[in-house]
């Protein structure tokens, strides 16, 4: 019996230790089966954690339930609404922002004996850029004590992420009527990453900077300047200052403090750590004054029951808070102006680059049109040349018949020497013709397949480059729902990629196709003239051979010479004609390529117009968004100022009654 009890206890301990070391993913799967009705935070926490013995498993169970059941109120965040909720309201609406998530986690953890605190601090906004300053601490996260060690956690960031909304109707309206629209974001409630539930302090501080330094859990604490610059500056600070994790942080002492002491700490540290953040010191000052007023308030008289020293203290706190609020208002105005000028700059850059690109496209289209005209002109000239060459080939048969008709002299009248002289003269004339043929060949050389193919390959490359530009412009304007509201680089504004490609294509065009069309026009004229001269000289060759036949009674080699010259002459003419016909086909290809190029360029020009349209829409949308933020901030300041006025009236009434 005793042995059975021992074995049972041993098994119980083993099962408990296994439960404490359980993987978070298994807890995430297990808690889905737990059914919870409309209960309080305390009851929910107790029901969720009753199976677990260690703090870590309890914490995971609570955090997974919050992630699963509470939705992030993205609309409230986007509109910058000032609507703080209680834990009861959060559970009722099943909606909340970062502060609501952190407060719910705090209450649920405290209900099961896990110490938890809400931390307020800085995270970079979606449109935060270089040289921007952080002066609003608008994010909230938590710090939990798990197995006697403080652990940072951001349950809001673990809850999910932002995703782009699909807008098929808006896309259709853009496609058909060119009514522009921009991307809109929504929150996706999915456990995206476990890393935000138990992050490392050094990793966490790269994205989350608390107002109070002790909540960094690092020594020395990372300053606001390094955090504002970003990742590289923070890591440099780690190496330079040899930053380490604090083994025994001051969080325990912070927990023991009263709310009044905590606000005092926020008031003192907020401006020290960040000289731009006047709002936190203003809010903490108002809260301090409010607690003092509540402490000394007498309901029957409607005044404060305190001495002059305490009244002065309240007045000083309210005066300080008022000054800080004035600073926050000027800071928000300054931020709005910076964003406004930046937005204007983006718009002007886009317009300027698009204007420049469209000018370059127009000039390229004009040049291509000129080249097309030249190609068409040369086409006509080549046709006339081919006709002339055909005619000159017909003359060969005429020369043959004339040579055959020429009669030799009688033996008495024949003169061998003069015949030989004529043969020599014909031979020298033929040598001249060979040199002229070489000249013609050099003129026809750019029309030959090998050289033309090289030029044509570059023309193909040009087409490819222009098509690539057109595609990228299409991608920019095809779906404006993917276009950002603000730009982090020069991709949309400067469009250097388009300019580089266009200039490359332009230089290739100037180097090859333009050169080819210009050469074509000049060489065809020269070729026309040289063929004329070549045919004239050929007449003299045949005439001298005829004279050689007339001079001698016997054949002295003039017949063979005549045959040889006739064959080579006809071959030369055929070759020139073939080269021209071949070139005519190739030139058609070039014409086709140039026409396609112009079509592509016109399409990209249309896309540039659409890009301007989208940019105008983006500019107005982003401007309205920044106005909305400014109004929300000013509204918060107004509410706080009203509260200050009410407290000041209360102090004035007490002073009047005392006097």
MOJO-V356620 format. One record per residue. N is the residue number from 1. BURIAL is b if it has 24 or more other C-alpha atoms within 12 Angstrom, else e. D_CENTER is the distance of its C-alpha to the mean C-alpha in whole Angstrom. Layout:
# MOJO-V356620
n=N burial=BURIAL d_center=D_CENTER
n=N burial=BURIAL d_center=D_CENTER
This chain:
# MOJO-V356620
n=1 burial=e d_center=74
n=2 burial=e d_center=73
n=3 burial=e d_center=71
n=4 burial=e d_center=69
n=5 burial=e d_center=68
n=6 burial=e d_center=67
n=7 burial=e d_center=65
n=8 burial=e d_center=63
n=9 burial=e d_center=62
n=10 burial=e d_center=61
n=11 burial=e d_center=59
n=12 burial=e d_center=58
n=13 burial=e d_center=56
n=14 burial=e d_center=54
n=15 burial=e d_center=53
n=16 burial=e d_center=52
n=17 burial=e d_center=50
n=18 burial=e d_center=48
n=19 burial=b d_center=47
n=20 burial=b d_center=46
n=21 burial=e d_center=44
n=22 burial=b d_center=42
n=23 burial=e d_center=39
n=24 burial=b d_center=36
n=25 burial=e d_center=35
n=26 burial=e d_center=39
n=27 burial=b d_center=39
n=28 burial=b d_center=36
n=29 burial=e d_center=38
n=30 burial=e d_center=41
n=31 burial=b d_center=41
n=32 burial=e d_center=40
n=33 burial=e d_center=43
n=34 burial=e d_center=45
n=35 burial=e d_center=45
n=36 burial=e d_center=45
n=37 burial=e d_center=47
n=38 burial=e d_center=46
n=39 burial=e d_center=47
n=40 burial=e d_center=47
n=41 burial=b d_center=44
n=42 burial=b d_center=47
n=43 burial=e d_center=48
n=44 burial=b d_center=45
n=45 burial=b d_center=45
n=46 burial=b d_center=48
n=47 burial=b d_center=48
n=48 burial=b d_center=45
n=49 burial=b d_center=46
n=50 burial=e d_center=50
n=51 burial=e d_center=49
n=52 burial=b d_center=47
n=53 burial=b d_center=49
n=54 burial=b d_center=47
n=55 burial=b d_center=44
n=56 burial=b d_center=41
n=57 burial=b d_center=42
n=58 burial=b d_center=43
n=59 burial=b d_center=39
n=60 burial=b d_center=37
n=61 burial=b d_center=39
n=62 burial=b d_center=39
n=63 burial=b d_center=35
n=64 burial=b d_center=35
n=65 burial=b d_center=37
n=66 burial=b d_center=35
n=67 burial=b d_center=31
n=68 burial=b d_center=33
n=69 burial=b d_center=35
n=70 burial=b d_center=33
n=71 burial=b d_center=30
n=72 burial=b d_center=27
n=73 burial=b d_center=28
n=74 burial=b d_center=24
n=75 burial=e d_center=25
n=76 burial=e d_center=28
n=77 burial=b d_center=25
n=78 burial=e d_center=22
n=79 burial=e d_center=26
n=80 burial=b d_center=27
n=81 burial=b d_center=30
n=82 burial=b d_center=33
n=83 burial=e d_center=35
n=84 burial=e d_center=36
n=85 burial=b d_center=38
n=86 burial=e d_center=41
n=87 burial=b d_center=41
n=88 burial=e d_center=43
n=89 burial=e d_center=40
n=90 burial=b d_center=37
n=91 burial=b d_center=40
n=92 burial=e d_center=41
n=93 burial=e d_center=38
n=94 burial=b d_center=36
n=95 burial=b d_center=33
n=96 burial=b d_center=32
n=97 burial=b d_center=29
n=98 burial=b d_center=29
n=99 burial=b d_center=32
n=100 burial=b d_center=34
n=101 burial=b d_center=33
n=102 burial=b d_center=34
n=103 burial=b d_center=37
n=104 burial=b d_center=38
n=105 burial=b d_center=37
n=106 burial=b d_center=40
n=107 burial=b d_center=42
n=108 burial=b d_center=42
n=109 burial=b d_center=42
n=110 burial=b d_center=45
n=111 burial=b d_center=47
n=112 burial=b d_center=47
n=113 burial=b d_center=48
n=114 burial=b d_center=45
n=115 burial=b d_center=44
n=116 burial=b d_center=41
n=117 burial=b d_center=39
n=118 burial=b d_center=36
n=119 burial=b d_center=34
n=120 burial=b d_center=32
n=121 burial=b d_center=29
n=122 burial=b d_center=26
n=123 burial=b d_center=22
n=124 burial=b d_center=19
n=125 burial=e d_center=18
n=126 burial=e d_center=15
n=127 burial=e d_center=14
n=128 burial=e d_center=16
n=129 burial=e d_center=15
n=130 burial=e d_center=16
n=131 burial=e d_center=20
n=132 burial=b d_center=20
n=133 burial=b d_center=23
n=134 burial=b d_center=24
n=135 burial=b d_center=28
n=136 burial=b d_center=27
n=137 burial=b d_center=28
n=138 burial=b d_center=27
n=139 burial=b d_center=27
n=140 burial=b d_center=30
n=141 burial=b d_center=31
n=142 burial=b d_center=34
n=143 burial=b d_center=36
n=144 burial=b d_center=39
n=145 burial=b d_center=42
n=146 burial=b d_center=42
n=147 burial=e d_center=45
n=148 burial=e d_center=46
n=149 burial=b d_center=42
n=150 burial=b d_center=40
n=151 burial=b d_center=36
n=152 burial=b d_center=33
n=153 burial=b d_center=31
n=154 burial=b d_center=29
n=155 burial=b d_center=30
n=156 burial=b d_center=27
n=157 burial=b d_center=24
n=158 burial=b d_center=26
n=159 burial=b d_center=27
n=160 burial=b d_center=23
n=161 burial=e d_center=20
n=162 burial=e d_center=17
n=163 burial=e d_center=16
n=164 burial=e d_center=15
n=165 burial=e d_center=18
n=166 burial=e d_center=19
n=167 burial=e d_center=20
n=168 burial=e d_center=22
n=169 burial=e d_center=24
n=170 burial=e d_center=22
n=171 burial=b d_center=20
n=172 burial=e d_center=23
n=173 burial=e d_center=24
n=174 burial=e d_center=21
n=175 burial=e d_center=22
n=176 burial=e d_center=25
n=177 burial=e d_center=26
n=178 burial=b d_center=22
n=179 burial=e d_center=22
n=180 burial=b d_center=19
n=181 burial=b d_center=17
n=182 burial=b d_center=15
n=183 burial=b d_center=14
n=184 burial=b d_center=16
n=185 burial=e d_center=17
n=186 burial=e d_center=20
n=187 burial=b d_center=22
n=188 burial=b d_center=23
n=189 burial=b d_center=26
n=190 burial=b d_center=26
n=191 burial=b d_center=27
n=192 burial=e d_center=24
n=193 burial=e d_center=25
n=194 burial=b d_center=29
n=195 burial=e d_center=27
n=196 burial=b d_center=27
n=197 burial=b d_center=31
n=198 burial=b d_center=32
n=199 burial=b d_center=30
n=200 burial=b d_center=31
n=201 burial=b d_center=31
n=202 burial=b d_center=29
n=203 burial=b d_center=26
n=204 burial=b d_center=27
n=205 burial=b d_center=27
n=206 burial=b d_center=23
n=207 burial=b d_center=22
n=208 burial=b d_center=25
n=209 burial=b d_center=28
n=210 burial=b d_center=31
n=211 burial=b d_center=33
n=212 burial=b d_center=36
n=213 burial=b d_center=36
n=214 burial=b d_center=38
n=215 burial=b d_center=36
n=216 burial=b d_center=33
n=217 burial=b d_center=36
n=218 burial=b d_center=35
n=219 burial=b d_center=38
n=220 burial=e d_center=37
n=221 burial=b d_center=34
n=222 burial=b d_center=31
n=223 burial=b d_center=31
n=224 burial=b d_center=28
n=225 burial=b d_center=27
n=226 burial=b d_center=26
n=227 burial=b d_center=24
n=228 burial=b d_center=22
n=229 burial=b d_center=21
n=230 burial=b d_center=20
n=231 burial=e d_center=20
n=232 burial=e d_center=22
n=233 burial=e d_center=24
n=234 burial=b d_center=25
n=235 burial=e d_center=26
n=236 burial=e d_center=28
n=237 burial=b d_center=30
n=238 burial=b d_center=31
n=239 burial=e d_center=32
n=240 burial=e d_center=34
n=241 burial=e d_center=36
n=242 burial=e d_center=36
n=243 burial=e d_center=35
n=244 burial=e d_center=37
n=245 burial=b d_center=37
n=246 burial=e d_center=40
n=247 burial=e d_center=43
n=248 burial=e d_center=45
n=249 burial=b d_center=42
n=250 burial=e d_center=44
n=251 burial=b d_center=42
n=252 burial=e d_center=46
n=253 burial=e d_center=47
n=254 burial=b d_center=45
n=255 burial=e d_center=46
n=256 burial=e d_center=49
n=257 burial=e d_center=48
n=258 burial=e d_center=49
n=259 burial=e d_center=46
n=260 burial=e d_center=48
n=261 burial=e d_center=48
n=262 burial=b d_center=44
n=263 burial=b d_center=43
n=264 burial=b d_center=45
n=265 burial=b d_center=43
n=266 burial=b d_center=40
n=267 burial=b d_center=41
n=268 burial=b d_center=42
n=269 burial=e d_center=39
n=270 burial=b d_center=36
n=271 burial=b d_center=36
n=272 burial=e d_center=37
n=273 burial=b d_center=34
n=274 burial=b d_center=32
n=275 burial=b d_center=34
n=276 burial=b d_center=31
n=277 burial=b d_center=32
n=278 burial=b d_center=35
n=279 burial=b d_center=34
n=280 burial=b d_center=35
n=281 burial=b d_center=39
n=282 burial=b d_center=39
n=283 burial=b d_center=39
n=284 burial=b d_center=41
n=285 burial=b d_center=44
n=286 burial=b d_center=44
n=287 burial=b d_center=45
n=288 burial=b d_center=47
n=289 burial=b d_center=49
n=290 burial=b d_center=49
n=291 burial=e d_center=50
n=292 burial=b d_center=53
n=293 burial=b d_center=54
n=294 burial=e d_center=54
n=295 burial=e d_center=56
n=296 burial=e d_center=59
n=297 burial=e d_center=59
n=298 burial=e d_center=62
n=299 burial=e d_center=62
n=300 burial=e d_center=65
n=301 burial=e d_center=65
n=302 burial=e d_center=61
n=303 burial=b d_center=61
n=304 burial=b d_center=60
n=305 burial=b d_center=63
n=306 burial=e d_center=62
n=307 burial=e d_center=63
n=308 burial=e d_center=62
n=309 burial=e d_center=60
n=310 burial=e d_center=58
n=311 burial=b d_center=57
n=312 burial=e d_center=56
n=313 burial=e d_center=54
n=314 burial=b d_center=52
n=315 burial=b d_center=52
n=316 burial=e d_center=51
n=317 burial=b d_center=48
n=318 burial=b d_center=47
n=319 burial=b d_center=47
n=320 burial=b d_center=45
n=321 burial=b d_center=43
n=322 burial=b d_center=43
n=323 burial=b d_center=42
n=324 burial=b d_center=39
n=325 burial=b d_center=38
n=326 burial=b d_center=38
n=327 burial=b d_center=36
n=328 burial=b d_center=33
n=329 burial=b d_center=33
n=330 burial=e d_center=33
n=331 burial=b d_center=30
n=332 burial=b d_center=28
n=333 burial=e d_center=29
n=334 burial=e d_center=27
n=335 burial=b d_center=24
n=336 burial=b d_center=24
n=337 burial=e d_center=25
n=338 burial=e d_center=22
n=339 burial=b d_center=19
n=340 burial=b d_center=21
n=341 burial=e d_center=21
n=342 burial=b d_center=17
n=343 burial=b d_center=16
n=344 burial=b d_center=19
n=345 burial=e d_center=17
n=346 burial=b d_center=14
n=347 burial=b d_center=16
n=348 burial=e d_center=18
n=349 burial=b d_center=16
n=350 burial=b d_center=14
n=351 burial=b d_center=18
n=352 burial=e d_center=19
n=353 burial=b d_center=16
n=354 burial=b d_center=17
n=355 burial=e d_center=21
n=356 burial=e d_center=21
n=357 burial=b d_center=19
n=358 burial=b d_center=21
n=359 burial=e d_center=24
n=360 burial=b d_center=24
n=361 burial=b d_center=23
n=362 burial=b d_center=27
n=363 burial=e d_center=28
n=364 burial=b d_center=27
n=365 burial=b d_center=29
n=366 burial=e d_center=32
n=367 burial=b d_center=33
n=368 burial=b d_center=32
n=369 burial=b d_center=35
n=370 burial=e d_center=37
n=371 burial=b d_center=37
n=372 burial=b d_center=37
n=373 burial=e d_center=40
n=374 burial=b d_center=42
n=375 burial=b d_center=41
n=376 burial=e d_center=43
n=377 burial=b d_center=46
n=378 burial=b d_center=46
n=379 burial=b d_center=47
n=380 burial=e d_center=50
n=381 burial=b d_center=51
n=382 burial=b d_center=51
n=383 burial=e d_center=53
n=384 burial=e d_center=56
n=385 burial=b d_center=56
n=386 burial=b d_center=56
n=387 burial=e d_center=59
n=388 burial=b d_center=61
n=389 burial=b d_center=60
n=390 burial=e d_center=62
n=391 burial=e d_center=65
n=392 burial=b d_center=65
n=393 burial=b d_center=65
n=394 burial=e d_center=68
n=395 burial=e d_center=70
n=396 burial=b d_center=70
n=397 burial=e d_center=73
n=398 burial=e d_center=75
n=399 burial=b d_center=75
n=400 burial=b d_center=76
n=401 burial=e d_center=79
n=402 burial=e d_center=80
n=403 burial=b d_center=80
n=404 burial=e d_center=82
n=405 burial=e d_center=85
n=406 burial=e d_center=85
n=407 burial=e d_center=89
n=408 burial=b d_center=90
n=409 burial=e d_center=93
n=410 burial=e d_center=97
n=411 burial=e d_center=98
n=412 burial=e d_center=100
n=413 burial=e d_center=97
n=414 burial=e d_center=94
n=415 burial=b d_center=93
n=416 burial=b d_center=91
n=417 burial=e d_center=90
n=418 burial=e d_center=88
n=419 burial=b d_center=86
n=420 burial=b d_center=85
n=421 burial=e d_center=84
n=422 burial=b d_center=82
n=423 burial=b d_center=80
n=424 burial=e d_center=79
n=425 burial=b d_center=78
n=426 burial=b d_center=76
n=427 burial=b d_center=75
n=428 burial=e d_center=73
n=429 burial=b d_center=72
n=430 burial=b d_center=70
n=431 burial=e d_center=69
n=432 burial=e d_center=67
n=433 burial=b d_center=66
n=434 burial=e d_center=64
n=435 burial=e d_center=62
n=436 burial=b d_center=61
n=437 burial=b d_center=60
n=438 burial=e d_center=58
n=439 burial=e d_center=57
n=440 burial=b d_center=56
n=441 burial=b d_center=54
n=442 burial=e d_center=52
n=443 burial=b d_center=51
n=444 burial=b d_center=50
n=445 burial=b d_center=48
n=446 burial=b d_center=44
n=447 burial=b d_center=45
n=448 burial=b d_center=46
n=449 burial=e d_center=44
n=450 burial=e d_center=43
n=451 burial=e d_center=41
n=452 burial=b d_center=40
n=453 burial=b d_center=38
n=454 burial=e d_center=36
n=455 burial=b d_center=35
n=456 burial=b d_center=34
n=457 burial=e d_center=32
n=458 burial=b d_center=30
n=459 burial=b d_center=30
n=460 burial=b d_center=29
n=461 burial=b d_center=26
n=462 burial=b d_center=25
n=463 burial=b d_center=25
n=464 burial=e d_center=23
n=465 burial=b d_center=20
n=466 burial=b d_center=20
n=467 burial=b d_center=20
n=468 burial=b d_center=17
n=469 burial=b d_center=15
n=470 burial=b d_center=17
n=471 burial=e d_center=15
n=472 burial=b d_center=12
n=473 burial=b d_center=13
n=474 burial=b d_center=14
n=475 burial=e d_center=11
n=476 burial=b d_center=10
n=477 burial=b d_center=13
n=478 burial=b d_center=15
n=479 burial=b d_center=14
n=480 burial=b d_center=13
n=481 burial=b d_center=13
n=482 burial=b d_center=10
n=483 burial=b d_center=9
n=484 burial=b d_center=8
n=485 burial=b d_center=11
n=486 burial=b d_center=10
n=487 burial=b d_center=8
n=488 burial=e d_center=8
n=489 burial=e d_center=7
n=490 burial=e d_center=8
n=491 burial=e d_center=6
n=492 burial=b d_center=7
n=493 burial=b d_center=10
n=494 burial=b d_center=12
n=495 burial=b d_center=11
n=496 burial=e d_center=13
n=497 burial=e d_center=12
n=498 burial=b d_center=14
n=499 burial=b d_center=16
n=500 burial=e d_center=17
n=501 burial=b d_center=18
n=502 burial=b d_center=20
n=503 burial=e d_center=22
n=504 burial=e d_center=23
n=505 burial=b d_center=24
n=506 burial=b d_center=26
n=507 burial=e d_center=27
n=508 burial=b d_center=28
n=509 burial=b d_center=30
n=510 burial=e d_center=32
n=511 burial=e d_center=33
n=512 burial=b d_center=34
n=513 burial=b d_center=34
n=514 burial=b d_center=36
n=515 burial=e d_center=38
n=516 burial=b d_center=39
n=517 burial=b d_center=40
n=518 burial=b d_center=42
n=519 burial=b d_center=44
n=520 burial=b d_center=45
n=521 burial=b d_center=46
n=522 burial=e d_center=48
n=523 burial=b d_center=49
n=524 burial=b d_center=50
n=525 burial=b d_center=53
n=526 burial=e d_center=54
n=527 burial=b d_center=55
n=528 burial=b d_center=56
n=529 burial=e d_center=59
n=530 burial=b d_center=59
n=531 burial=b d_center=60
n=532 burial=e d_center=63
n=533 burial=e d_center=64
n=534 burial=b d_center=64
n=535 burial=b d_center=66
n=536 burial=e d_center=69
n=537 burial=b d_center=69
n=538 burial=b d_center=70
n=539 burial=b d_center=72
n=540 burial=b d_center=74
n=541 burial=b d_center=74
n=542 burial=b d_center=75
n=543 burial=b d_center=78
n=544 burial=b d_center=79
n=545 burial=b d_center=79
n=546 burial=b d_center=82
n=547 burial=b d_center=84
n=548 burial=b d_center=84
n=549 burial=b d_center=85
n=550 burial=b d_center=88
n=551 burial=b d_center=89
n=552 burial=b d_center=90
n=553 burial=b d_center=92
n=554 burial=b d_center=91
n=555 burial=b d_center=87
n=556 burial=b d_center=86
n=557 burial=e d_center=82
n=558 burial=b d_center=81
n=559 burial=b d_center=81
n=560 burial=e d_center=78
n=561 burial=b d_center=76
n=562 burial=b d_center=76
n=563 burial=e d_center=75
n=564 burial=e d_center=72
n=565 burial=b d_center=71
n=566 burial=b d_center=71
n=567 burial=e d_center=69
n=568 burial=e d_center=66
n=569 burial=b d_center=66
n=570 burial=b d_center=65
n=571 burial=e d_center=63
n=572 burial=b d_center=61
n=573 burial=b d_center=61
n=574 burial=b d_center=59
n=575 burial=e d_center=57
n=576 burial=b d_center=55
n=577 burial=b d_center=55
n=578 burial=e d_center=53
n=579 burial=b d_center=51
n=580 burial=b d_center=50
n=581 burial=b d_center=50
n=582 burial=b d_center=47
n=583 burial=b d_center=46
n=584 burial=b d_center=46
n=585 burial=e d_center=44
n=586 burial=b d_center=41
n=587 burial=b d_center=41
n=588 burial=e d_center=40
n=589 burial=b d_center=37
n=590 burial=b d_center=36
n=591 burial=b d_center=37
n=592 burial=b d_center=35
n=593 burial=b d_center=32
n=594 burial=b d_center=32
n=595 burial=b d_center=32
n=596 burial=b d_center=29
n=597 burial=b d_center=27
n=598 burial=b d_center=28
n=599 burial=b d_center=27
n=600 burial=b d_center=23
n=601 burial=b d_center=23
n=602 burial=b d_center=24
n=603 burial=b d_center=22
n=604 burial=b d_center=19
n=605 burial=b d_center=21
n=606 burial=b d_center=21
n=607 burial=b d_center=17
n=608 burial=b d_center=17
n=609 burial=b d_center=19
n=610 burial=b d_center=18
n=611 burial=b d_center=14
n=612 burial=b d_center=17
n=613 burial=b d_center=18
n=614 burial=b d_center=15
n=615 burial=b d_center=14
n=616 burial=b d_center=18
n=617 burial=b d_center=18
n=618 burial=b d_center=15
n=619 burial=b d_center=17
n=620 burial=b d_center=20
n=621 burial=b d_center=19
n=622 burial=b d_center=17
n=623 burial=b d_center=20
n=624 burial=e d_center=22
n=625 burial=b d_center=21
n=626 burial=b d_center=21
n=627 burial=e d_center=25
n=628 burial=e d_center=26
n=629 burial=b d_center=25
n=630 burial=b d_center=27
n=631 burial=e d_center=30
n=632 burial=b d_center=30
n=633 burial=b d_center=30
n=634 burial=b d_center=33
n=635 burial=e d_center=34
n=636 burial=b d_center=35
n=637 burial=b d_center=36
n=638 burial=e d_center=39
n=639 burial=e d_center=40
n=640 burial=b d_center=40
n=641 burial=b d_center=42
n=642 burial=e d_center=44
n=643 burial=b d_center=45
n=644 burial=b d_center=46
n=645 burial=e d_center=48
n=646 burial=e d_center=50
n=647 burial=b d_center=51
n=648 burial=b d_center=52
n=649 burial=e d_center=54
n=650 burial=b d_center=56
n=651 burial=b d_center=56
n=652 burial=e d_center=58
n=653 burial=e d_center=60
n=654 burial=b d_center=62
n=655 burial=e d_center=62
n=656 burial=e d_center=64
n=657 burial=e d_center=66
n=658 burial=e d_center=67
n=659 burial=e d_center=68
